[in-house]
Amino acid sequence: MAVTFSAHGLGAPLMLAVATLWPVTAGAAGDAQAGREKARSCAACHGIDGAAKLPHVPNIGGESPIYLEKQLKAFRSGARKDPNMDIVAQGLSDEDIADLVAWYASIEFTVTLPE
């Protein structure tokens, strides 16, 4: 059984409920195509498709834009720590974050559940 997920696949009521808990500012205005170009620097670890290339790196393709924005801003501010992401996130503007969020959140992926 294959299940396809996308960042836009949640029902409107759930998205509305989540949006009231975490207002999205930068992620809502991002440009996915600009994010794709910017994601080239993320590809070594996260892949251009959001599928991690290293075992300790999370898959971020199709992830919630709210989550992606929150985590990138947390790395940038120092609230969340990772030796690689601390360096990468320091150079990200709000526009960069919005574009990266738009790109990675727009990716759809398929999961096959075991029988």
N, C-alpha and C positions, 0 to 999 in steps of 0.2 A: 504494500500500500504506500503510495507516494503522496506526500503532503507538500504543497507549495506555500511558502511564506513570503510575505513582502512587508515592507514597512507600512504600506497603505492597506494591508489586509485586515486590520482590526476593525471591528464594527464602530460606527460613528459614536454610539453612546459610550463605549469604553474609551475611545480617543478623547472625547469631551471630558470625561471624568479625570483622565490622566492629565490633560492639559490644564485643568483647574488646579491640580496639585503642583505642577511644575510648568510655569509659563515658559514657552520657547520663544526666544527672541532672535538670536542669530540664525538658528536652524531653519526658521520659517522663511527666511529671505535668501537662502543660499542658491547658488547656481551649480547644478549637478555637473555640467560639462566643464566648468572651471575647476570644480572639485576633482574631476577625473584627472585633469592635468596636474593639479597639486598633489594628488595621491601617488604620483610616481615616486615621490620621496618616502611614501609609506609602504610601497610595494615589497620591499626587501623583507619586511616582517609580516605585514598584514595582507600582502597580495593586492593587486589592482582590483581583484574581485572580492576582496574582504575575507578570503579564506587564508588563515594563518599559515605561514611557511615554516614556523618554528614551534616546537611543542609547548613552550611557555607563553606564547603570544595568543591572545583571544581572536576568534573569528568575529569580524565586525560587519561583514556584508549583510544587509537586510536588517540590521539592528535598529532599534527605536531611535529616531532623531533626538528625542529628549535625553535618552541615555548617552548617546554619542556626544552631544553638546556638553552635557554635565561633566562627563569624564575628561574631555579635552580641556575644558576650563579649569577643572580641578588639578590636572597636571600642570597647566600654565601657571596657576596661582601657587602651587606647592602644596595644596591641600591633599593631593594624592601623589604618591612617590613611586617612581620607577626610573632606574638609571638612564635608560634610553629615552623614554617619553618625557622625562624632565627636560632634557636637552631639546628635543624636537618641539615640544609644546611652547617653550619660551619664545620661539620666533613666530608663533602664529598670531595673526591679528583676528579680530572678531569676524572679519570678512572671510579669512582663510578657514576658520572653524566652520562658519556657515556653509561654505562651499564644500568642504570635506564631508560635513554631516549630510548635505544634500546628495552627494555622490554615493557614499556608503549606505545611506538609508534607502536609496532608490534601487539597490540591487535586490533581485529576487533569487531565492535559492530553494532547492527541493530536498526534502528529507524523506528517506525511505525507512519506515518502521519495520522491525523484525516481525516475522509471521508468528 
